[in-house]
Amino acid sequence: MIDAQDITGLILAGGRGSRMGGVDKGLQNLNGLPMAMHALLRLQPQVGAVLINANRNLAAYESFGVPVWPDALPDFPGPLAGFMAGLEHCETPWLVTVPCDTPRFPADLVARLAAAAHEAGADAALPVTEEDGRPQVQPVFCLMKASLLESLVRFTGEGGRKIDRWIGQHRHVEVPFGDAEAFFNANTLADLRRLEP
């Protein structure tokens, strides 16, 4: 089995927040706490260490008490730049990523991804939910071997930006999760209100 202590968690908070009016999504208030803090509190018990990937308001994120690293690539090129920052600073054999705007992801997310990766002998594992009767992969939630860094540097260096295309180059497993609502992400202020009880 893959031990939780062998996994570093990475909270992705480096986006532009375009659909939320350009605000820093991870710092938006949800029930009295920044959204990224909700993600941190949910992820911390599932992993051995946590990092945050952010490109603005670094001091605010540093106040959460975990290391903060900006994108390894310029100009907000997307989640893979965050993946790369996480892999560059990961000191465990595995890295798992979660976005800052999905604060209700499953409390057993990492354990289930790790169990499936171990069983399949895979380099990566991603959750898949069902939406409107069709499978929907959730690629920003990704457990991956830290040794994939070299491959990611090569892929992004060639202009690659899509997580699924990069992961597709490696042995990976898709793990079914029944609760699609747990992966609901707040892209807009209306979405944020929807997350409030």
Backbone as JSON, one array per atom type, in Angstrom:
{
  "sequence": "MIDAQDITGLILAGGRGSRMGGVDKGLQNLNGLPMAMHALLRLQPQVGAVLINANRNLAAYESFGVPVWPDALPDFPGPLAGFMAGLEHCETPWLVTVPCDTPRFPADLVARLAAAAHEAGADAALPVTEEDGRPQVQPVFCLMKASLLESLVRFTGEGGRKIDRWIGQHRHVEVPFGDAEAFFNANTLADLRRLEP",
  "N": [[0.83, -1.2, 0.0], [0.3, 2.36, -0.47], [1.54, 4.63, 1.71], [0.01, 7.24, 3.62], [1.8, 9.09, 4.59], [3.7, 9.14, 2.66], [2.8, 10.79, 0.74], [2.48, 13.98, -0.62], [0.34, 16.73, -0.35], [-1.07, 19.07, -2.63], [-2.42, 22.21, -2.9], [-4.13, 23.83, -5.36], [-4.04, 27.09, -6.13], [-3.51, 29.0, -7.95], [-4.74, 30.25, -10.11], [-6.28, 32.67, -12.44], [-8.84, 33.38, -11.74], [-10.81, 34.25, -13.5], [-13.56, 33.88, -14.18], [-14.71, 34.7, -11.91], [-14.55, 37.34, -11.8], [-11.89, 38.05, -11.7], [-10.91, 37.89, -9.14], [-8.97, 36.56, -6.36], [-9.52, 33.37, -6.08], [-9.07, 31.42, -4.07], [-8.98, 32.88, -1.74], [-11.49, 33.76, -1.27], [-14.32, 34.23, 0.8], [-15.9, 31.63, 2.56], [-18.34, 30.57, 4.53], [-17.04, 31.92, 6.66], [-14.34, 31.33, 6.42], [-11.42, 31.42, 4.27], [-11.73, 29.96, 1.0], [-9.56, 28.32, 0.2], [-8.52, 27.6, 2.65], [-10.49, 25.92, 3.65], [-10.07, 23.8, 1.87], [-7.48, 23.1, 2.64], [-7.85, 22.23, 5.33], [-9.37, 20.0, 4.84], [-7.71, 18.42, 3.32], [-5.32, 18.06, 4.76], [-5.49, 15.98, 6.85], [-5.33, 13.75, 5.23], [-2.87, 13.34, 4.08], [0.81, 13.39, 4.16], [2.2, 15.82, 4.11], [1.61, 19.28, 3.22], [1.43, 21.57, 0.52], [0.99, 24.82, -0.97], [0.03, 26.16, -4.08], [0.3, 29.26, -5.38], [-0.1, 32.45, -6.99], [-0.53, 35.05, -6.39], [-0.99, 37.39, -3.67], [0.72, 36.17, -1.77], [1.59, 36.34, 0.89], [-0.77, 36.2, 2.33], [-1.54, 33.56, 1.84], [0.67, 32.27, 2.92], [0.19, 32.69, 5.58], [-1.41, 30.61, 6.29], [0.18, 28.65, 7.22], [1.62, 26.7, 5.84], [4.06, 25.7, 3.31], [4.33, 27.89, 0.46], [4.25, 28.06, -3.02], [4.88, 29.71, -6.08], [3.75, 29.47, -9.56], [5.74, 27.45, -11.73], [6.04, 28.25, -14.27], [5.66, 31.12, -16.46], [2.95, 33.63, -16.69], [0.36, 32.54, -15.94], [-0.26, 29.79, -17.0], [-2.0, 27.69, -16.49], [-3.32, 24.7, -14.74], [-1.26, 22.73, -14.96], [1.12, 24.07, -14.62], [1.03, 24.6, -11.94], [1.06, 21.95, -11.03], [3.68, 21.35, -11.76], [5.18, 23.09, -10.13], [4.52, 21.99, -7.67], [5.58, 19.36, -7.93], [8.28, 19.97, -8.18], [8.91, 20.75, -5.62], [8.19, 18.74, -4.0], [8.79, 16.38, -1.49], [8.26, 13.77, -1.1], [7.43, 10.4, -2.28], [5.08, 10.59, -3.74], [2.63, 12.87, -5.12], [-0.36, 14.67, -4.58], [-2.96, 16.5, -6.06], [-5.29, 19.13, -5.43], [-7.93, 21.39, -6.27], [-8.38, 24.8, -5.15], [-10.96, 25.65, -5.15], [-12.89, 23.78, -4.66], [-14.18, 22.86, -2.11], [-15.41, 20.7, -0.86], [-14.47, 18.18, -1.42], [-14.09, 14.55, -1.36], [-13.53, 13.06, 1.88], [-12.11, 10.76, 1.92], [-10.66, 10.8, -0.37], [-7.85, 10.75, -1.08], [-6.93, 8.33, 0.0], [-8.43, 6.47, -1.45], [-7.64, 6.97, -4.11], [-4.92, 6.34, -3.83], [-5.0, 3.63, -3.12], [-6.07, 2.51, -5.45], [-4.1, 3.22, -7.34], [-1.93, 1.8, -6.36], [-2.85, -0.85, -6.57], [-3.17, -1.1, -9.33], [-0.64, -0.71, -10.18], [0.04, 1.79, -11.11], [1.16, 5.0, -12.43], [-0.25, 7.23, -11.93], [-3.39, 8.45, -10.62], [-6.81, 9.24, -11.04], [-9.92, 10.75, -10.06], [-13.19, 9.73, -11.15], [-16.42, 10.78, -11.96], [-20.0, 10.51, -12.37], [-21.93, 12.23, -14.64], [-24.94, 13.33, -15.83], [-25.36, 10.74, -16.75], [-23.02, 10.13, -18.01], [-19.5, 9.33, -17.87], [-17.29, 11.44, -16.08], [-14.22, 12.66, -15.94], [-12.14, 13.95, -13.35], [-9.72, 15.84, -13.64], [-8.1, 17.73, -12.27], [-7.89, 16.83, -9.74], [-5.5, 14.89, -8.85], [-3.49, 12.14, -8.28], [-0.12, 11.51, -8.34], [3.06, 10.06, -9.27], [6.04, 11.41, -7.94], [8.21, 11.23, -9.54], [7.41, 11.84, -12.09], [8.05, 14.37, -12.83], [10.09, 15.06, -14.71], [8.98, 14.24, -17.14], [6.78, 15.96, -17.22], [7.98, 18.48, -17.41], [9.07, 18.24, -19.94], [6.73, 17.91, -21.49], [5.27, 20.35, -21.04], [7.17, 22.08, -21.97], [7.02, 21.64, -24.64], [4.77, 22.97, -25.22], [2.45, 21.83, -24.26], [-0.64, 21.81, -22.45], [-2.82, 20.55, -21.38], [-4.13, 18.58, -18.82], [-5.2, 15.95, -19.03], [-4.15, 15.04, -21.44], [-1.44, 14.92, -20.89], [-1.33, 13.13, -18.67], [-2.37, 10.95, -19.96], [-0.2, 9.92, -21.29], [1.0, 8.27, -19.55], [0.96, 5.37, -17.39], [-2.08, 5.08, -15.97], [-4.9, 5.22, -13.69], [-8.42, 5.35, -13.51], [-10.65, 6.29, -11.04], [-13.72, 5.41, -9.73], [-16.04, 7.62, -8.25], [-18.91, 8.01, -6.36], [-20.3, 10.33, -5.53], [-20.94, 12.99, -7.19], [-21.44, 15.62, -6.54], [-19.66, 16.27, -4.55], [-17.48, 17.12, -5.9], [-18.09, 19.55, -6.86], [-17.28, 22.71, -8.1], [-16.52, 26.12, -7.33], [-16.85, 28.41, -9.61], [-17.92, 30.88, -10.08], [-19.3, 33.78, -8.37], [-21.91, 33.21, -7.75], [-21.84, 30.42, -7.69], [-20.27, 30.13, -5.44], [-21.99, 31.05, -3.44], [-23.79, 28.97, -3.57], [-22.45, 26.91, -2.33], [-22.62, 27.54, 0.29], [-24.25, 26.72, 3.38]],
  "CA": [[0.0, 0.0, 0.0], [0.98, 3.66, -0.43], [1.26, 5.24, 3.0], [-0.35, 8.66, 3.55], [3.0, 9.89, 4.86], [4.49, 9.18, 1.42], [2.07, 11.62, -0.22], [2.38, 15.42, -0.36], [-0.84, 17.35, -0.94], [-0.86, 20.39, -3.23], [-3.65, 22.96, -3.16], [-3.93, 24.69, -6.54], [-4.71, 28.38, -5.95], [-2.71, 29.9, -8.78], [-5.45, 30.71, -11.31], [-6.64, 34.07, -12.58], [-10.18, 33.66, -11.23], [-11.46, 35.07, -14.53], [-15.03, 33.79, -14.16], [-15.17, 35.3, -10.66], [-14.23, 38.76, -11.86], [-10.47, 38.27, -11.51], [-10.51, 37.83, -7.73], [-8.19, 35.41, -5.95], [-10.6, 32.47, -5.63], [-8.74, 30.72, -2.83], [-9.15, 33.75, -0.58], [-12.9, 34.16, -1.12], [-14.89, 33.77, 2.06], [-16.95, 30.62, 2.57], [-18.66, 30.26, 5.94], [-16.11, 32.51, 7.61], [-12.94, 30.98, 6.15], [-11.08, 31.41, 2.84], [-11.97, 28.66, 0.36], [-8.35, 27.48, 0.21], [-8.36, 27.07, 4.01], [-11.37, 24.74, 3.71], [-9.38, 22.72, 1.16], [-6.34, 22.69, 3.48], [-8.34, 21.49, 6.49], [-9.88, 18.72, 4.36], [-6.61, 17.64, 2.73], [-4.23, 17.8, 5.72], [-5.52, 14.66, 7.5], [-5.24, 12.67, 4.25], [-1.53, 13.3, 3.49], [1.91, 13.61, 5.09], [2.59, 17.23, 4.09], [0.79, 20.07, 2.29], [1.97, 22.78, -0.12], [0.01, 25.62, -1.72], [0.51, 26.82, -5.29], [-0.4, 30.53, -5.54], [0.67, 33.43, -7.75], [-0.82, 36.39, -5.86], [-1.31, 37.41, -2.24], [1.49, 35.07, -1.19], [1.65, 36.47, 2.35], [-2.05, 35.7, 2.87], [-1.49, 32.09, 1.81], [1.71, 31.82, 3.87], [-0.38, 32.75, 6.93], [-2.08, 29.32, 6.54], [1.13, 27.83, 7.95], [2.28, 25.67, 5.02], [4.86, 26.35, 2.26], [3.61, 28.42, -0.71], [5.14, 28.15, -4.18], [4.23, 30.18, -7.3], [3.91, 28.66, -10.77], [7.08, 27.28, -12.28], [5.99, 28.82, -15.63], [5.07, 32.46, -16.41], [1.69, 34.01, -17.36], [-0.83, 31.75, -15.59], [-0.57, 28.87, -18.1], [-2.98, 26.65, -16.14], [-3.01, 23.81, -13.62], [-0.01, 21.96, -15.08], [2.2, 24.88, -14.04], [0.94, 24.32, -10.51], [1.56, 20.58, -10.85], [5.14, 21.37, -11.86], [5.69, 23.72, -8.91], [4.38, 20.99, -6.61], [6.53, 18.26, -8.13], [9.64, 20.47, -7.93], [9.13, 20.96, -4.18], [7.67, 17.56, -3.31], [9.86, 15.58, -0.89], [7.73, 12.42, -0.9], [7.35, 9.69, -3.56], [3.82, 10.88, -4.43], [1.99, 14.18, -4.98], [-1.78, 14.69, -4.96], [-3.41, 17.88, -6.26], [-6.71, 19.48, -5.3], [-8.12, 22.81, -6.51], [-8.82, 25.55, -3.97], [-12.37, 26.08, -5.27], [-13.75, 22.6, -4.49], [-13.87, 22.61, -0.7], [-16.12, 19.55, -0.28], [-14.01, 16.91, -2.02], [-14.27, 13.46, -0.39], [-12.57, 12.92, 2.98], [-11.3, 9.57, 1.64], [-10.17, 10.95, -1.75], [-6.45, 10.34, -1.28], [-6.82, 6.9, 0.3], [-9.01, 5.69, -2.56], [-6.75, 7.11, -5.27], [-3.68, 5.62, -3.54], [-5.28, 2.19, -3.17], [-6.25, 2.13, -6.86], [-2.81, 3.33, -8.01], [-1.1, 0.68, -5.89], [-3.39, -2.1, -7.12], [-2.96, -1.13, -10.78], [0.77, -0.44, -10.51], [-0.06, 2.97, -11.98], [1.95, 6.2, -12.12], [-1.17, 8.31, -11.57], [-4.79, 8.05, -10.43], [-7.73, 10.38, -11.08], [-11.31, 10.38, -9.8], [-14.18, 9.91, -12.22], [-17.79, 10.8, -11.47], [-20.98, 10.37, -13.45], [-22.76, 13.42, -14.81], [-25.92, 13.09, -16.91], [-25.2, 9.39, -17.26], [-21.73, 9.96, -18.7], [-18.35, 9.48, -16.98], [-16.63, 12.74, -16.1], [-12.95, 12.61, -15.22], [-11.85, 15.18, -12.6], [-8.25, 15.76, -13.76], [-7.32, 18.58, -11.35], [-7.64, 15.97, -8.57], [-4.62, 13.9, -9.47], [-2.39, 11.54, -7.52], [0.93, 11.16, -9.33], [4.41, 9.82, -8.77], [6.9, 12.59, -8.02], [9.19, 10.99, -10.62], [6.87, 12.3, -13.37], [8.45, 15.76, -13.08], [10.86, 15.21, -15.96], [8.01, 14.11, -18.23], [5.94, 17.17, -17.26], [8.83, 19.56, -17.93], [9.16, 18.03, -21.39], [5.4, 18.13, -22.08], [4.95, 21.78, -21.04], [8.17, 22.73, -22.82], [6.54, 21.49, -26.03], [3.53, 23.73, -25.35], [1.3, 21.09, -23.74], [-1.32, 22.49, -21.34], [-3.97, 19.76, -20.93], [-3.77, 17.55, -17.85], [-5.55, 14.6, -19.49], [-3.23, 14.62, -22.5], [-0.17, 14.55, -20.26], [-1.54, 11.91, -17.88], [-2.6, 9.88, -20.93], [1.09, 9.36, -21.73], [1.51, 7.44, -18.47], [0.06, 4.35, -16.88], [-2.93, 5.72, -14.97], [-6.14, 4.53, -13.38], [-9.54, 6.24, -13.18], [-11.27, 5.73, -9.83], [-15.09, 5.9, -9.65], [-16.58, 8.22, -7.03], [-20.35, 8.11, -6.56], [-20.88, 11.62, -5.18], [-20.45, 14.04, -8.1], [-21.6, 16.92, -5.89], [-18.46, 16.52, -3.75], [-16.48, 17.72, -6.78], [-18.62, 20.82, -7.36], [-16.32, 23.79, -7.88], [-17.08, 27.47, -7.39], [-16.21, 29.24, -10.64], [-18.52, 32.21, -10.05], [-19.79, 34.16, -7.04], [-23.17, 32.46, -7.54], [-21.42, 29.07, -7.28], [-19.78, 30.23, -4.06], [-23.19, 31.1, -2.59], [-24.41, 27.64, -3.58], [-21.7, 26.07, -1.41], [-22.95, 27.9, 1.66], [-25.4, 25.93, 3.84]],
  "C": [[0.87, 1.27, 0.0], [0.57, 4.35, 0.87], [0.95, 6.73, 2.83], [0.86, 9.56, 3.76], [3.92, 10.0, 3.64], [3.85, 10.07, 0.36], [2.09, 13.07, 0.27], [1.12, 15.93, -1.06], [-0.52, 18.73, -1.46], [-2.21, 21.04, -3.5], [-3.37, 23.95, -4.29], [-4.74, 25.97, -6.37], [-4.05, 29.44, -6.82], [-3.43, 30.49, -9.98], [-5.79, 32.19, -11.3], [-7.99, 34.41, -11.95], [-11.02, 34.46, -12.2], [-12.98, 35.07, -14.4], [-15.61, 34.32, -12.85], [-14.76, 36.76, -10.61], [-12.76, 39.06, -11.58], [-10.01, 38.26, -10.07], [-9.67, 36.58, -7.48], [-9.16, 34.41, -5.31], [-10.31, 31.83, -4.28], [-8.96, 31.54, -1.58], [-10.59, 34.23, -0.4], [-13.52, 33.48, 0.1], [-16.0, 32.74, 1.85], [-17.19, 30.22, 4.02], [-17.58, 30.72, 6.91], [-14.65, 32.19, 7.4], [-12.67, 31.1, 4.65], [-11.28, 30.01, 2.25], [-10.75, 27.74, 0.41], [-8.09, 26.91, 1.6], [-9.27, 25.86, 4.22], [-10.68, 23.55, 3.04], [-8.21, 22.19, 2.0], [-6.8, 21.82, 4.64], [-8.85, 20.1, 6.08], [-8.75, 17.8, 3.87], [-5.59, 17.2, 3.78], [-4.3, 16.42, 6.38], [-5.29, 13.49, 6.55], [-3.82, 12.43, 3.74], [-0.46, 13.55, 4.55], [2.33, 15.06, 5.2], [1.71, 17.95, 3.08], [1.59, 21.27, 1.79], [0.8, 23.53, -0.75], [0.7, 26.22, -2.93], [-0.34, 28.08, -5.47], [0.51, 31.5, -6.27], [0.44, 34.87, -7.29], [-1.05, 36.26, -4.37], [-0.57, 36.31, -1.47], [1.51, 35.14, 0.34], [0.36, 35.95, 2.99], [-2.04, 34.18, 2.9], [-0.44, 31.56, 2.8], [1.18, 31.83, 5.3], [-1.15, 31.47, 7.28], [-1.13, 28.34, 7.24], [1.76, 26.69, 7.17], [3.07, 26.38, 3.92], [4.01, 26.73, 1.04], [4.61, 28.59, -1.85], [4.36, 28.68, -5.38], [4.47, 29.23, -8.47], [5.38, 28.59, -11.19], [7.18, 27.88, -13.68], [5.31, 30.19, -15.56], [3.66, 32.53, -17.01], [0.52, 33.06, -17.13], [-1.18, 30.71, -16.66], [-1.52, 27.73, -17.74], [-2.48, 25.7, -15.08], [-1.68, 23.06, -13.75], [1.19, 22.75, -14.56], [2.22, 24.71, -12.53], [1.44, 22.92, -10.19], [3.09, 20.6, -10.81], [5.76, 21.99, -10.62], [5.63, 22.73, -7.75], [5.39, 19.88, -6.72], [7.96, 18.71, -7.84], [9.95, 20.56, -6.43], [8.61, 19.8, -3.33], [8.83, 16.72, -2.78], [9.4, 14.16, -0.57], [7.64, 11.73, -2.26], [6.11, 10.04, -4.39], [3.35, 12.3, -4.15], [0.53, 14.03, -5.35], [-2.21, 16.15, -5.02], [-4.91, 18.01, -6.02], [-6.85, 20.97, -5.59], [-8.69, 23.51, -5.27], [-10.32, 25.84, -3.99], [-13.36, 24.92, -5.17], [-13.61, 22.11, -3.06], [-14.53, 21.38, -0.09], [-15.69, 18.22, -0.88], [-14.0, 15.82, -0.95], [-13.14, 13.38, 0.65], [-11.68, 11.69, 2.8], [-10.71, 9.61, 0.23], [-8.79, 10.34, -1.92], [-6.29, 8.85, -1.04], [-7.33, 6.05, -0.86], [-8.16, 5.78, -3.82], [-5.47, 6.29, -5.06], [-3.88, 4.11, -3.64], [-5.39, 1.72, -4.62], [-4.92, 2.19, -7.61], [-1.91, 2.16, -7.64], [-1.55, -0.62, -6.56], [-3.1, -2.23, -8.61], [-1.49, -0.98, -11.16], [0.89, 0.79, -11.39], [0.85, 4.1, -11.5], [1.07, 7.35, -11.66], [-2.57, 7.74, -11.4], [-5.65, 9.31, -10.38], [-9.14, 9.91, -10.75], [-12.17, 10.57, -11.04], [-15.56, 9.83, -11.6], [-18.73, 10.58, -12.65], [-21.84, 11.62, -13.48], [-23.63, 13.23, -16.04], [-25.69, 11.74, -17.58], [-23.89, 9.13, -17.97], [-20.59, 10.09, -17.7], [-17.68, 10.84, -17.18], [-15.36, 12.65, -15.27], [-12.71, 13.97, -14.56], [-10.32, 15.36, -12.55], [-7.47, 16.67, -12.82], [-7.14, 17.91, -9.98], [-6.79, 14.82, -9.07], [-3.55, 13.44, -8.49], [-1.36, 11.08, -8.53], [2.25, 10.88, -8.63], [5.24, 11.09, -8.95], [7.91, 12.46, -9.15], [8.67, 11.41, -12.0], [7.3, 13.72, -13.72], [9.14, 15.94, -14.42], [9.93, 15.15, -17.18], [7.17, 15.38, -18.37], [6.72, 18.37, -17.79], [8.91, 19.46, -19.45], [7.84, 18.39, -22.07], [5.06, 19.62, -22.15], [5.93, 22.56, -21.91], [7.8, 22.66, -24.29], [5.21, 22.21, -26.24], [2.3, 23.03, -24.83], [0.71, 21.78, -22.52], [-2.43, 21.64, -20.72], [-3.52, 18.62, -20.01], [-4.01, 16.16, -18.43], [-4.62, 14.12, -20.6], [-1.88, 14.2, -21.92], [-0.3, 13.23, -19.49], [-1.73, 10.71, -18.81], [-1.33, 9.24, -21.46], [1.64, 8.35, -20.71], [0.48, 6.4, -18.05], [-0.77, 4.98, -15.75], [-4.22, 4.93, -14.78], [-7.19, 5.57, -13.03], [-10.37, 5.56, -12.09], [-12.68, 6.27, -9.68], [-15.43, 6.44, -8.26], [-18.07, 8.49, -7.27], [-20.93, 9.49, -6.37], [-20.3, 12.73, -6.05], [-20.49, 15.41, -7.43], [-20.37, 17.29, -5.04], [-17.38, 17.22, -4.57], [-16.98, 19.03, -7.39], [-17.64, 21.94, -7.05], [-16.96, 25.15, -8.12], [-16.31, 28.31, -8.4], [-16.7, 30.67, -10.6], [-18.95, 32.53, -8.61], [-21.1, 33.44, -6.72], [-22.86, 31.03, -7.1], [-20.98, 29.08, -5.82], [-20.95, 30.27, -3.09], [-23.84, 29.72, -2.46], [-23.74, 26.69, -2.58], [-22.03, 26.37, 0.05], [-24.19, 27.13, 2.11], [-26.67, 26.77, 3.89]]
}
